[in-house]
Amino acid sequence: METKTEQLEDRFLKLREVMAMCRLSRSSIYGAIRKGQFPAQIKLSERSSAWIRSEVAAWSDARIDAARGARENKLLVKETRQAGA
């Protein structure tokens, strides 16, 4: 039996929800999609599109991991320099 969290993972998000979740503007989202840097929306009908929540969440997690990794690398370099000085 799926938990409520697991059920929410594959829920559809409309553009306003994606913008709120990622804190990005409409043009930034569509620009990143064109560059292959953001998950593309899927067509629900002829005039309706949505994003899959789990894909947007994975993108967000990757951005956080990349930022934390970069920050941790800078701290490591700084600590190494201080230790060598």
ChimeraX attribute file (.defattr): number of C-alpha atoms within 10 A of each C-alpha:
attribute: neighborCount
match mode: 1-to-1
recipient: residues
	/A:1	4
	/A:2	7
	/A:3	7
	/A:4	8
	/A:5	8
	/A:6	11
	/A:7	9
	/A:8	13
	/A:9	14
	/A:10	13
	/A:11	12
	/A:12	18
	/A:13	18
	/A:14	14
	/A:15	16
	/A:16	12
	/A:17	14
	/A:18	21
	/A:19	15
	/A:20	10
	/A:21	14
	/A:22	13
	/A:23	11
	/A:24	13
	/A:25	14
	/A:26	12
	/A:27	9
	/A:28	13
	/A:29	20
	/A:30	17
	/A:31	13
	/A:32	13
	/A:33	14
	/A:34	12
	/A:35	9
	/A:36	10
	/A:37	12
	/A:38	18
	/A:39	19
	/A:40	18
	/A:41	19
	/A:42	12
	/A:43	11
	/A:44	11
	/A:45	8
	/A:46	6
	/A:47	6
	/A:48	10
	/A:49	15
	/A:50	19
	/A:51	21
	/A:52	19
	/A:53	20
	/A:54	16
	/A:55	16
	/A:56	20
	/A:57	16
	/A:58	13
	/A:59	16
	/A:60	15
	/A:61	12
	/A:62	12
	/A:63	12
	/A:64	12
	/A:65	12
	/A:66	12
	/A:67	12
	/A:68	12
	/A:69	12
	/A:70	12
	/A:71	11
	/A:72	12
	/A:73	12
	/A:74	12
	/A:75	12
	/A:76	12
	/A:77	11
	/A:78	12
	/A:79	12
	/A:80	11
	/A:81	10
	/A:82	9
	/A:83	8
	/A:84	7
	/A:85	6
